[in-house]
Amino acid sequence: MRIRLRTDRRHGPRVTAMDVIATGFPERTDPAALVVGPTGVGLDEEGTLFVADTQGNRIAEVPGAMHRQTPVGAEFQPLDTGAGAGGLFGIAVAPQAQGVLFVNDANNTLGLLH
């Protein structure tokens, strides 16, 4: 969901628009983790949104996230992290667009996808 806000000195932030830009992220409850689903997002300089899809064990790319008019669904590109069952936890875009950093909670490591 992309949420547009308007702010000014007299009022707090106000929502001016809400647009669905991606769908199809699975989620489930889990007694050890409360909810297993998307666990983080990162936005690169070109406007690609990266979503840590923990249940799907992948990092999904949503191109044109800042201006997308129609949502992408199950067809959007998955990047395999190799994290395994529920191991993907959190992401960040690496400096100078060198890839996407992610936490592999299954083996307590930091990974990099190029």
N, CA, C and O atoms as a MOPAC input file, in Angstrom:
PM7 MOZYME 1SCF
protein

 N      0.84700 1    -1.16500 1     0.00000 1
 C      0.00000 1     0.00000 1     0.00000 1
 C      0.89900 1     1.23800 1     0.00000 1
 O      1.80700 1     1.35500 1     0.82300 1
 N      0.64300 1     2.14200 1    -0.91500 1
 C      1.33500 1     3.43700 1    -0.92400 1
 C      0.36500 1     4.45300 1    -0.32700 1
 O     -0.76400 1     4.59100 1    -0.79700 1
 N      0.79900 1     5.14900 1     0.68900 1
 C     -0.04800 1     6.13400 1     1.36900 1
 C      0.55100 1     7.51200 1     1.14100 1
 O      1.71100 1     7.75500 1     1.47500 1
 N     -0.23400 1     8.40400 1     0.57600 1
 C      0.21200 1     9.79200 1     0.36000 1
 C     -0.31100 1    10.66200 1     1.49400 1
 O     -1.47500 1    10.57700 1     1.88700 1
 N      0.57800 1    11.49800 1     2.00600 1
 C      0.23000 1    12.37900 1     3.12300 1
 C      0.42900 1    13.83300 1     2.73300 1
 O      1.26100 1    14.15500 1     1.88500 1
 N     -0.33700 1    14.69900 1     3.35900 1
 C     -0.15200 1    16.14200 1     3.21300 1
 C      0.06300 1    16.70300 1     4.61500 1
 O     -0.66200 1    16.37000 1     5.55200 1
 N      1.05700 1    17.54800 1     4.73600 1
 C      1.32200 1    18.19400 1     6.02400 1
 C      1.42700 1    19.69700 1     5.82000 1
 O      1.82000 1    20.17300 1     4.75500 1
 N      1.07500 1    20.41400 1     6.83900 1
 C      1.31300 1    21.85500 1     6.88100 1
 C      1.50000 1    22.24600 1     8.33800 1
 O      1.33600 1    21.41700 1     9.23200 1
 N      1.84000 1    23.48900 1     8.57600 1
 C      2.15500 1    23.94500 1     9.93900 1
 C      0.95700 1    23.94200 1    10.87400 1
 O      1.12300 1    23.81400 1    12.08700 1
 N     -0.23400 1    24.08000 1    10.33600 1
 C     -1.43600 1    24.19500 1    11.18000 1
 C     -2.07000 1    22.85500 1    11.51500 1
 O     -2.81100 1    22.75900 1    12.49300 1
 N     -1.80100 1    21.82600 1    10.73700 1
 C     -2.45300 1    20.53800 1    10.92500 1
 C     -1.42100 1    19.41900 1    10.95000 1
 O     -0.32000 1    19.56200 1    10.41700 1
 N     -1.77600 1    18.33400 1    11.55700 1
 C     -0.94500 1    17.13600 1    11.49800 1
 C     -1.05000 1    16.50400 1    10.12700 1
 O     -1.80800 1    16.98700 1     9.28600 1
 N     -0.30900 1    15.43600 1     9.87900 1
 C     -0.39000 1    14.76100 1     8.58500 1
 C     -1.80600 1    14.27200 1     8.29500 1
 O     -2.50500 1    13.78200 1     9.18100 1
 N     -2.21700 1    14.41900 1     7.02300 1
 C     -3.52100 1    13.92900 1     6.57500 1
 C     -3.31900 1    13.01100 1     5.38300 1
 O     -2.52400 1    13.30700 1     4.49100 1
 N     -4.03000 1    11.91100 1     5.36700 1
 C     -3.97600 1    10.97900 1     4.24600 1
 C     -4.75300 1    11.57600 1     3.07800 1
 O     -5.92100 1    11.94200 1     3.21200 1
 N     -4.08000 1    11.66800 1     1.92400 1
 C     -4.74300 1    12.19900 1     0.73300 1
 C     -5.03100 1    11.11400 1    -0.29700 1
 O     -5.89600 1    11.29000 1    -1.15400 1
 N     -4.31300 1     9.98900 1    -0.22200 1
 C     -4.55800 1     8.88500 1    -1.15000 1
 C     -3.93700 1     7.60500 1    -0.60800 1
 O     -2.92400 1     7.63200 1     0.09100 1
 N     -4.56500 1     6.48700 1    -0.94600 1
 C     -4.02400 1     5.17500 1    -0.61300 1
 C     -4.16200 1     4.29800 1    -1.84900 1
 O     -5.26400 1     4.10700 1    -2.36300 1
 N     -3.03700 1     3.76700 1    -2.32400 1
 C     -3.03000 1     2.96100 1    -3.53800 1
 C     -2.40100 1     1.60000 1    -3.25000 1
 O     -1.32300 1     1.52100 1    -2.66100 1
 N     -3.07100 1     0.53700 1    -3.66600 1
 C     -2.49500 1    -0.80600 1    -3.56600 1
 C     -1.49500 1    -0.95300 1    -4.69900 1
 O     -1.84800 1    -0.76700 1    -5.86400 1
 N     -0.24000 1    -1.28700 1    -4.37200 1
 C      0.79000 1    -1.42500 1    -5.40500 1
 C      1.26700 1    -2.86900 1    -5.56800 1
 O      1.93800 1    -3.18200 1    -6.55200 1
 N      0.93200 1    -3.76100 1    -4.61500 1
 C      1.29400 1    -5.17300 1    -4.72700 1
 C      0.34100 1    -6.00800 1    -3.89200 1
 O     -0.12000 1    -5.57800 1    -2.83500 1
 N      0.05300 1    -7.20300 1    -4.37800 1
 C     -0.82400 1    -8.12300 1    -3.66400 1
 C     -0.20700 1    -9.51800 1    -3.69300 1
 O      0.76100 1    -9.76400 1    -4.41300 1
 N     -0.77100 1   -10.41800 1    -2.91100 1
 C     -0.37100 1   -11.81500 1    -2.97900 1
 C      0.67200 1   -12.24200 1    -1.97600 1
 O      1.25900 1   -13.31400 1    -2.12500 1
 N      0.92600 1   -11.43300 1    -0.94600 1
 C      1.87600 1   -11.83700 1     0.07400 1
 C      1.16200 1   -12.70700 1     1.10900 1
 O      0.26000 1   -12.23100 1     1.79800 1
 N      1.55700 1   -13.98100 1     1.22300 1
 C      0.89000 1   -14.85300 1     2.19200 1
 C      1.27900 1   -14.49600 1     3.62000 1
 O      2.33800 1   -13.92000 1     3.87000 1
 N      0.40200 1   -14.84900 1     4.54700 1
 C      0.67500 1   -14.64000 1     5.96900 1
 C     -0.03500 1   -15.72500 1     6.74900 1
 O     -1.03500 1   -16.28000 1     6.29400 1
 N      0.48600 1   -16.02600 1     7.92500 1
 C     -0.13100 1   -17.02100 1     8.79800 1
 C      0.27200 1   -16.71900 1    10.23000 1
 O      1.30800 1   -16.10200 1    10.47900 1
 N     -0.54200 1   -17.15200 1    11.15000 1
 C     -0.17900 1   -17.00600 1    12.55700 1
 C      0.78200 1   -18.12100 1    12.92600 1
 O      0.76200 1   -19.19900 1    12.33200 1
 N      1.62600 1   -17.84700 1    13.91800 1
 C      2.61400 1   -18.81500 1    14.35900 1
 C      2.85500 1   -18.58400 1    15.84900 1
 O      3.14600 1   -17.45600 1    16.24600 1
 N      2.74300 1   -19.61600 1    16.68300 1
 C      2.90900 1   -19.40900 1    18.12200 1
 C      4.28900 1   -18.88900 1    18.51100 1
 O      4.42500 1   -18.21100 1    19.52900 1
 N      5.31800 1   -19.19600 1    17.71600 1
 C      6.66500 1   -18.73700 1    18.04600 1
 C      6.93500 1   -17.32000 1    17.54400 1
 O      7.78400 1   -16.62300 1    18.10000 1
 N      6.22900 1   -16.88700 1    16.50900 1
 C      6.52000 1   -15.59300 1    15.89800 1
 C      5.31400 1   -14.67500 1    15.81500 1
 O      5.42000 1   -13.60100 1    15.22400 1
 N      4.17700 1   -15.04600 1    16.37500 1
 C      2.91100 1   -14.33000 1    16.27800 1
 C      2.34600 1   -14.37900 1    14.86600 1
 O      1.33700 1   -15.04100 1    14.62500 1
 N      2.99700 1   -13.67500 1    13.91600 1
 C      2.54600 1   -13.68500 1    12.52800 1
 C      3.76400 1   -13.87600 1    11.63300 1
 O      4.80000 1   -13.24700 1    11.84700 1
 N      3.64200 1   -14.73100 1    10.64400 1
 C      4.68100 1   -14.89200 1     9.63600 1
 C      4.11500 1   -14.32000 1     8.34100 1
 O      3.09100 1   -14.78900 1     7.84500 1
 N      4.77700 1   -13.31800 1     7.80200 1
 C      4.35100 1   -12.63400 1     6.59200 1
 C      5.45000 1   -11.68800 1     6.16100 1
 O      6.60900 1   -11.92900 1     6.49700 1
 N      5.15200 1   -10.62600 1     5.43700 1
 C      6.17400 1    -9.64600 1     5.07300 1
 C      6.80700 1    -9.03700 1     6.33300 1
 O      6.10500 1    -8.62400 1     7.25600 1
 N      8.15200 1    -8.99000 1     6.35100 1
 C      8.84400 1    -8.52100 1     7.54900 1
 C      9.69100 1    -7.28300 1     7.32800 1
 O     10.35400 1    -6.83000 1     8.26100 1
 N      9.69300 1    -6.72900 1     6.15100 1
 C     10.47400 1    -5.52700 1     5.92100 1
 C     10.37100 1    -5.07500 1     4.48800 1
 O     10.00700 1    -5.84600 1     3.60000 1
 N     10.69700 1    -3.81300 1     4.27100 1
 C     10.70600 1    -3.23700 1     2.93000 1
 C     11.92400 1    -2.34200 1     2.77000 1
 O     12.45500 1    -1.81700 1     3.74900 1
 N     12.36000 1    -2.17400 1     1.53100 1
 C     13.42700 1    -1.24800 1     1.19300 1
 C     13.13400 1    -0.64700 1    -0.16800 1
 O     12.59100 1    -1.32600 1    -1.03900 1
 N     13.48000 1     0.60100 1    -0.36100 1
 C     13.21200 1     1.31400 1    -1.61900 1
 C     14.53400 1     1.79300 1    -2.18800 1
 O     15.28900 1     2.49200 1    -1.51300 1
 N     14.82200 1     1.41200 1    -3.45600 1
 C     16.08100 1     1.86300 1    -4.04800 1
 C     15.89400 1     3.19500 1    -4.77500 1
 O     14.78500 1     3.72300 1    -4.85800 1
 N     16.99300 1     3.72300 1    -5.29500 1
 C     16.97900 1     5.04100 1    -5.93200 1
 C     16.14200 1     5.08600 1    -7.20000 1
 O     15.68100 1     6.15800 1    -7.59200 1
 N     15.93400 1     3.94100 1    -7.85100 1
 C     15.12800 1     3.89700 1    -9.07000 1
 C     13.64000 1     3.72600 1    -8.78600 1
 O     12.83600 1     3.71800 1    -9.71700 1
 N     13.25700 1     3.58700 1    -7.51000 1
 C     11.85000 1     3.45200 1    -7.14800 1
 C     11.35500 1     2.02000 1    -7.08200 1
 O     10.14700 1     1.78600 1    -7.04100 1
 N     12.28200 1     1.04500 1    -7.07200 1
 C     11.88900 1    -0.34900 1    -6.89100 1
 C     11.74500 1    -0.61900 1    -5.40700 1
 O     12.64900 1    -0.32800 1    -4.62300 1
 N     10.60500 1    -1.17600 1    -5.02300 1
 C     10.35700 1    -1.54700 1    -3.64100 1
 C     10.69600 1    -3.02100 1    -3.48000 1
 O     10.21800 1    -3.85600 1    -4.24800 1
 N     11.51000 1    -3.34400 1    -2.49300 1
 C     11.86400 1    -4.72200 1    -2.17500 1
 C     11.10900 1    -5.11000 1    -0.91200 1
 O     11.13400 1    -4.37900 1     0.07900 1
 N     10.44300 1    -6.25000 1    -0.94500 1
 C      9.62900 1    -6.71200 1     0.18000 1
 C     10.17000 1    -8.05300 1     0.66100 1
 O     10.30800 1    -8.99000 1    -0.12500 1
 N     10.47500 1    -8.14100 1     1.95300 1
 C     10.90600 1    -9.40600 1     2.55000 1
 C      9.66400 1   -10.25700 1     2.78500 1
 O      8.89600 1   -10.00800 1     3.71400 1
 N      9.47800 1   -11.25200 1     1.94200 1
 C      8.32700 1   -12.15400 1     2.01100 1
 C      8.75300 1   -13.40100 1     2.78500 1
 O      9.19300 1   -14.38500 1     2.19100 1
 N      8.62100 1   -13.35700 1     4.10400 1
 C      9.11000 1   -14.43000 1     4.96000 1
 C      8.42900 1   -15.75500 1     4.67100 1
 O      9.09700 1   -16.78700 1     4.59000 1
 N      7.13900 1   -15.74600 1     4.51600 1
 C      6.41300 1   -16.99600 1     4.25400 1
 C      6.81700 1   -17.59300 1     2.91300 1
 O      6.91500 1   -18.81300 1     2.78200 1
 N      7.04800 1   -16.75600 1     1.93000 1
 C      7.45500 1   -17.23000 1     0.61000 1
 C      8.95300 1   -17.45000 1     0.48200 1
 O      9.42000 1   -17.89100 1    -0.56800 1
 N      9.72300 1   -17.15100 1     1.53400 1
 C     11.18200 1   -17.31200 1     1.53200 1
 C     11.83700 1   -16.63900 1     0.32900 1
 O     12.65200 1   -17.24400 1    -0.36800 1
 N     11.47000 1   -15.38300 1     0.09800 1
 C     11.99500 1   -14.65400 1    -1.05000 1
 C     11.97300 1   -13.16800 1    -0.75700 1
 O     11.33800 1   -12.70900 1     0.19300 1
 N     12.67500 1   -12.43500 1    -1.58800 1
 C     12.55700 1   -10.98300 1    -1.60200 1
 C     11.88400 1   -10.64400 1    -2.91700 1
 O     12.40500 1   -10.95900 1    -3.98700 1
 N     10.73400 1   -10.00600 1    -2.84100 1
 C      9.96300 1    -9.65800 1    -4.03500 1
 C     10.30600 1    -8.23100 1    -4.45800 1
 O     10.53200 1    -7.36100 1    -3.61700 1
 N     10.34100 1    -8.00500 1    -5.76000 1
 C     10.58400 1    -6.68200 1    -6.32200 1
 C      9.28100 1    -6.11500 1    -6.86000 1
 O      8.55800 1    -6.78800 1    -7.59400 1
 N      8.98900 1    -4.88300 1    -6.49400 1
 C      7.83000 1    -4.16400 1    -7.01100 1
 C      8.37000 1    -2.94800 1    -7.76700 1
 O      8.66100 1    -1.92400 1    -7.15000 1
 N      8.50800 1    -3.04400 1    -9.09600 1
 C      9.06200 1    -1.92400 1    -9.85600 1
 C      8.11300 1    -0.73500 1    -9.88900 1
 O      6.89100 1    -0.88800 1    -9.86400 1
 N      8.71000 1     0.46500 1    -9.94600 1
 C      7.92400 1     1.68500 1   -10.07200 1
 C      6.99100 1     1.93800 1    -8.91400 1
 O      5.89400 1     2.46000 1    -9.10900 1
 N      7.39900 1     1.58300 1    -7.71600 1
 C      6.50600 1     1.65900 1    -6.55000 1
 C      6.01300 1     3.07100 1    -6.23800 1
 O      4.91200 1     3.23700 1    -5.71200 1
 N      6.79900 1     4.07200 1    -6.55000 1
 C      6.40800 1     5.44500 1    -6.21800 1
 C      5.29800 1     5.97700 1    -7.10900 1
 O      4.56900 1     6.88500 1    -6.71200 1
 N      5.15800 1     5.41800 1    -8.32000 1
 C      4.18300 1     5.95600 1    -9.27600 1
 C      3.26500 1     4.89400 1    -9.86700 1
 O      2.45100 1     5.20300 1   -10.73700 1
 N      3.37900 1     3.65700 1    -9.41300 1
 C      2.59500 1     2.54100 1    -9.95000 1
 C      1.10200 1     2.83000 1    -9.81500 1
 O      0.63700 1     3.23200 1    -8.74900 1
 N      0.34800 1     2.62200 1   -10.91000 1
 C     -1.09400 1     2.83900 1   -10.90600 1
 C     -1.89000 1     1.54800 1   -10.75100 1
 O     -3.04100 1     1.57200 1   -10.31400 1
 N     -1.27300 1     0.41200 1   -11.11200 1
 C     -1.93700 1    -0.87700 1   -10.97000 1
 C     -1.05600 1    -1.78400 1   -10.11100 1
 O      0.16900 1    -1.74900 1   -10.22500 1
 N     -1.67000 1    -2.58500 1    -9.26300 1
 C     -0.86800 1    -3.44900 1    -8.39300 1
 C     -0.26900 1    -4.62400 1    -9.16200 1
 O     -0.86500 1    -5.13200 1   -10.11200 1
 N      0.91700 1    -5.04300 1    -8.73400 1
 C      1.48800 1    -6.28700 1    -9.24200 1
 C      1.03400 1    -7.38500 1    -8.29700 1
 O      0.80900 1    -7.14800 1    -7.11100 1
 N      0.90400 1    -8.58800 1    -8.83500 1
 C      0.42900 1    -9.71000 1    -8.03000 1
 C      1.44400 1   -10.83000 1    -8.01200 1
 O      2.64800 1   -10.58900 1    -7.92900 1
 N      0.96300 1   -12.04100 1    -8.08900 1
 C      1.80000 1   -13.22600 1    -7.96700 1
 C      2.89100 1   -13.29200 1    -9.03000 1
 O      3.86800 1   -14.02000 1    -8.86000 1
 N      2.74300 1   -12.54900 1   -10.11800 1
 C      3.73100 1   -12.63900 1   -11.19300 1
 C      4.98000 1   -11.81200 1   -10.92500 1
 O      5.94400 1   -11.91800 1   -11.68400 1
 N      5.00400 1   -10.99100 1    -9.87300 1
 C      6.18500 1   -10.16200 1    -9.69700 1
 C      7.38700 1   -11.00700 1    -9.30900 1
 O      7.24800 1   -12.08600 1    -8.73200 1
 N      8.57600 1   -10.49500 1    -9.63700 1
 C      9.80000 1   -11.27300 1    -9.60000 1
 C     10.21700 1   -11.65300 1    -8.17500 1
 O     10.36800 1   -10.76800 1    -7.33300 1
 N     10.41000 1   -12.97800 1    -7.87600 1
 C     10.99600 1   -13.39000 1    -6.60300 1
 C     12.50200 1   -13.54100 1    -6.70600 1
 O     13.01200 1   -14.02300 1    -7.71700 1
 N     13.21700 1   -13.13100 1    -5.66700 1
 C     14.66300 1   -13.34400 1    -5.57200 1
 C     14.88000 1   -14.34600 1    -4.45300 1
 O     14.52300 1   -14.07200 1    -3.30700 1
 N     15.45400 1   -15.49400 1    -4.75600 1
 C     15.63900 1   -16.54900 1    -3.77200 1
 C     16.79000 1   -16.19300 1    -2.83900 1
 O     17.90800 1   -15.94000 1    -3.28800 1
 N     16.50900 1   -16.17600 1    -1.53800 1
 C     17.51900 1   -15.84000 1    -0.53700 1
 C     18.23100 1   -17.07200 1    -0.00200 1
 O     19.30700 1   -16.95500 1     0.58500 1
 N     17.65000 1   -18.24700 1    -0.19400 1
 C     18.21100 1   -19.45300 1     0.37100 1
 C     18.05200 1   -19.52400 1     1.88100 1
 O     18.66200 1   -20.37200 1     2.53300 1
 N     17.23400 1   -18.63800 1     2.43900 1
 C     17.07700 1   -18.56500 1     3.89400 1
 C     16.31900 1   -19.75900 1     4.45900 1
 O     16.46800 1   -20.09100 1     5.63500 1
 N     15.50700 1   -20.40500 1     3.62800 1
 C     14.76200 1   -21.56500 1     4.11800 1
 C     13.53500 1   -21.16900 1     4.90400 1
 O     13.23400 1   -19.98600 1     5.06100 1
 N     12.83500 1   -22.16400 1     5.39400 1
 C     11.52000 1   -22.02400 1     6.02100 1
 C     11.45800 1   -20.94900 1     7.09600 1
 O     11.87000 1   -21.17400 1     8.23400 1
 N     10.94600 1   -19.78900 1     6.73300 1
 C     10.73700 1   -18.70400 1     7.68300 1
 C     11.99800 1   -18.01300 1     8.15400 1
 O     11.95100 1   -17.26100 1     9.12700 1
 N     13.13500 1   -18.24400 1     7.49000 1
 C     14.39800 1   -17.66400 1     7.94200 1
 C     14.62200 1   -16.22600 1     7.53100 1
 O     15.43400 1   -15.53400 1     8.14600 1
 N     13.92500 1   -15.75500 1     6.50700 1
 C     14.10700 1   -14.38200 1     6.02800 1
 C     13.49900 1   -13.40700 1     7.02100 1
 O     12.33100 1   -13.53300 1     7.38900 1
 N     14.30000 1   -12.42500 1     7.45800 1
 C     13.79100 1   -11.46300 1     8.42600 1
 C     14.46000 1   -10.11800 1     8.20200 1
 O     15.61400 1    -9.92000 1     8.58000 1
 N     13.73700 1    -9.19800 1     7.58900 1
 C     14.21600 1    -7.83300 1     7.41500 1
 C     15.15100 1    -7.67000 1     6.23000 1
 O     15.90000 1    -8.58200 1     5.88100 1
 N     15.09600 1    -6.48400 1     5.61400 1
 C     15.95700 1    -6.17000 1     4.47700 1
 C     16.34200 1    -4.70400 1     4.51300 1
 O     15.72600 1    -3.89800 1     5.21000 1
 N     17.38300 1    -4.37100 1     3.74000 1
 C     17.79800 1    -2.98600 1     3.52800 1
 C     18.47500 1    -2.91500 1     2.17100 1
 O     19.14800 1    -3.86300 1     1.76800 1
 N     18.31000 1    -1.81900 1     1.46700 1
 C     18.99000 1    -1.62400 1     0.19400 1
 C     20.43300 1    -1.26100 1     0.50900 1
 O     20.69000 1    -0.34900 1     1.29500 1
 N     21.38800 1    -1.98100 1    -0.11000 1
 C     22.80200 1    -1.75000 1     0.14000 1
 C     23.23200 1    -0.40100 1    -0.43900 1
 O     22.64500 1     0.06700 1    -1.41500 1
 N     24.24700 1     0.22200 1     0.15300 1
 C     24.73700 1     1.51300 1    -0.35600 1
 C     25.17700 1     1.42700 1    -1.81300 1
 O     25.60600 1     0.36800 1    -2.27200 1
 N     25.07300 1     2.52000 1    -2.53200 1
 C     25.44200 1     2.65100 1    -3.93700 1
 C     24.77300 1     1.59700 1    -4.82100 1
 O     25.36400 1     1.14600 1    -5.80200 1
 N     23.54100 1     1.20000 1    -4.47700 1
 C     22.75300 1     0.24500 1    -5.27300 1
 C     23.51900 1    -1.03700 1    -5.55000 1
 O     23.45900 1    -1.57200 1    -6.65700 1
 N     24.23400 1    -1.52700 1    -4.55700 1
 C     25.03300 1    -2.74500 1    -4.70400 1
 C     24.23100 1    -4.01400 1    -4.45800 1
 O     24.79500 1    -5.10600 1    -4.51600 1
 N     22.93700 1    -3.90600 1    -4.18600 1
 C     22.09500 1    -5.06600 1    -3.96000 1
 C     21.18100 1    -4.85400 1    -2.77100 1
 O     20.93700 1    -3.72500 1    -2.34400 1
 N     20.67800 1    -5.96300 1    -2.24500 1
 C     19.76700 1    -5.91800 1    -1.10500 1
 C     20.35600 1    -6.78000 1     0.00800 1
 O     20.67600 1    -7.95000 1    -0.20100 1
 N     20.49600 1    -6.18500 1     1.19500 1
 C     20.95300 1    -6.91700 1     2.37200 1
 C     19.75300 1    -7.54300 1     3.05400 1
 O     18.68000 1    -6.94200 1     3.09700 1
 N     19.92400 1    -8.76000 1     3.59300 1
 C     18.83800 1    -9.40900 1     4.31200 1
 C     19.38900 1   -10.22200 1     5.47300 1
 O     20.53300 1   -10.67500 1     5.44200 1
 N     18.57300 1   -10.39900 1     6.48400 1
 C     18.93600 1   -11.21200 1     7.63500 1
 C     18.40500 1   -12.62300 1     7.41000 1
 O     17.22300 1   -12.81200 1     7.12400 1
 N     19.28400 1   -13.60900 1     7.53900 1
 C     18.89400 1   -15.01100 1     7.48900 1
 C     18.84000 1   -15.48600 1     8.94100 1
 O     19.85800 1   -15.85400 1     9.52800 1
 N     17.64700 1   -15.46900 1     9.50200 1
 C     17.44800 1   -15.81100 1    10.89700 1
 C     17.64800 1   -17.30600 1    11.15900 1
 O     17.81600 1   -17.71300 1    12.30800 1
 N     17.63000 1   -18.12800 1    10.10000 1
 C     17.80300 1   -19.56900 1    10.27400 1
 C     19.23100 1   -19.91800 1    10.69400 1
 O     19.45500 1   -20.86600 1    11.44700 1
 N     20.21200 1   -19.12200 1    10.18700 1
 C     21.59700 1   -19.40000 1    10.57500 1
 C     22.33000 1   -18.16600 1    11.10100 1
 O     23.55800 1   -18.15100 1    11.18200 1
 N     21.56100 1   -17.12800 1    11.45800 1
 C     22.09200 1   -15.92400 1    12.10800 1
 C     23.18800 1   -15.25000 1    11.27000 1
 O     24.26300 1   -14.93300 1    11.77900 1
 N     22.89900 1   -15.03500 1     9.97100 1
 C     23.85000 1   -14.38600 1     9.09000 1
 C     23.19600 1   -13.22300 1     8.35600 1
 O     21.97100 1   -13.10900 1     8.30000 1
 N     24.04200 1   -12.36500 1     7.79600 1
 C     23.59400 1   -11.27000 1     6.94000 1
 C     23.95900 1   -11.64400 1     5.52300 1
 O     25.11800 1   -11.94200 1     5.23400 1
 N     22.95900 1   -11.63100 1     4.61600 1
 C     23.19900 1   -11.99200 1     3.22500 1
 C     23.10300 1   -10.78400 1     2.31200 1
 O     22.56300 1    -9.74700 1     2.69800 1
 N     23.62600 1   -10.91800 1     1.10500 1
 C     23.57900 1    -9.86800 1     0.10400 1
 C     23.14700 1   -10.47200 1    -1.22400 1
 O     23.77900 1   -11.40600 1    -1.71800 1
 N     22.06500 1    -9.94000 1    -1.80600 1
 C     21.62500 1   -10.30800 1    -3.15100 1
 C     22.03600 1    -9.20300 1    -4.08800 1
 O     21.81200 1    -8.02600 1    -3.80500 1
 N     22.64200 1    -9.57500 1    -5.21600 1
 C     23.06500 1    -8.57400 1    -6.20400 1
 C     22.03300 1    -8.45900 1    -7.27900 1
 O     22.19700 1    -7.67000 1    -8.21000 1

